[in-house]
Amino acid sequence: MAEFSIHGKVRTNDNKPPQGYSVHAFDKDIINQDDVLGQKPIDANGFFRIDFDTQKFAPFYEFLEGNPDVYLKLKEEQQNKEILETKITKTNREIEYQIKIANHTPDPEAPDIYAGNLRRLLDMLNEVREIIGIERQINLDRLSSQDISREIRKSLEDFAKMDNERRNNFEHVLVILSSFFDSYIEELNIGTIDYDGPQVPRHPRRVKYNQEIIWPRQEAFKWG
């Protein structure tokens, strides 16, 4: 009979352990009602651990059920109020959670802090191009001077010979990046791509969200 472990740490927005909270673990079931895998109060340091076996979610048809699709609900015990629900995660043996509860007030009219990021990047690259031009002129001015050593003159001459190639390469990069940003990245809406890390919504100041880090593991982790 397979054994599973769910554990982690919960913190408030000011990095303190929440008091009077409990964690409830469920297995998402498409056909039947979701299975309750267990529940535990959060201890004084913010930690929790829920251990369970196959009987919790597949008592009669384990070979059909597979591994559980786990999600958690964090509740305030005294009022039995649900604070948050995590995304569904497939687990083989163990899942570790790091959860930070948000307490900010969303502002639907807040500006989009990511708007124009790609264009600003291109602007910065254009500034680099201008710096390259300034550096070229400085080198040419130094070459016209008689007060430099032979070694420095040779180095500047070699550098100047490659100037046109550098500028052309840089121009090609700018054209490629500009086309790529305009036709592809903007359409993908990069801010919504999912990954196992703290999730930040596309408009973080306009909506309320909690920070979650989830690590599914093949088997229970043990220090060597």
Protein Blocks (a to p, Z undefined) as FASTA:
>chain_A
ZZdddddddddfkopacehiacddddddfklccddfbdcdddfkopacddddfklmomml
mmlnopaddddddddfklopafbdcdddddfkbccddddddfbdcdfkbccfkgoklmmm
mmmmmmmmmmmmmmmmmmmmmmmpckbcfklmmmmmmmmmmmmmmmmmmmmmmmmmmmmm
mmmmmmnommlpccddddddfblmlpccddddddddfbdcddZZ
